[in-house]
Amino acid sequence: MKKETVTCPFGNKIVKGNADDIQSRLMVHFQEELPRTIIFDMQHVSVCDSYGLRILLSFRRKAIAMKKTLLIYRPHNTLRQTLEMTNLIHMFTVSDNLPVES
């Protein structure tokens, strides 16, 4: 049975060089109804280039289209600053706490 919530850990960077790998690893969670909540654990992501931002925005659009909740969990300070400077922080649900499953 599939879980309602899944956490996807990230390495220390989301850049052009690893974009394809990240996309294929994440796409699995966007092909079926479950999970309904997808948590991107980004506490170790200290480098994110424009390709990385595009990946995040792409999965945000997929989540909206599929009525899924997408949460960015504990973004590294560098990533948080990048999201703030680009004003993308307001497009995501960002939290330092994991949601409690009922």
Rosetta blueprint (number, residue, H / E / L):
1 M L
2 K L
3 K L
4 E L
5 T E
6 V E
7 T E
8 C E
9 P E
10 F L
11 G L
12 N L
13 K E
14 I E
15 V L
16 K H
17 G H
18 N H
19 A H
20 D H
21 D H
22 I H
23 Q H
24 S H
25 R H
26 L H
27 M H
28 V H
29 H H
30 F H
31 Q L
32 E L
33 E L
34 L L
35 P L
36 R L
37 T E
38 I E
39 I E
40 F E
41 D E
42 M L
43 Q L
44 H L
45 V L
46 S L
47 V E
48 C E
49 D L
50 S H
51 Y H
52 G H
53 L H
54 R H
55 I H
56 L H
57 L H
58 S H
59 F H
60 R H
61 R H
62 K H
63 A H
64 I H
65 A H
66 M L
67 K L
68 K L
69 T E
70 L E
71 L E
72 I E
73 Y E
74 R L
75 P L
76 H L
77 N H
78 T H
79 L H
80 R H
81 Q H
82 T H
83 L H
84 E H
85 M H
86 T L
87 N L
88 L L
89 I H
90 H H
91 M H
92 F L
93 T E
94 V E
95 S E
96 D L
97 N L
98 L L
99 P L
100 V L
101 E L
102 S L
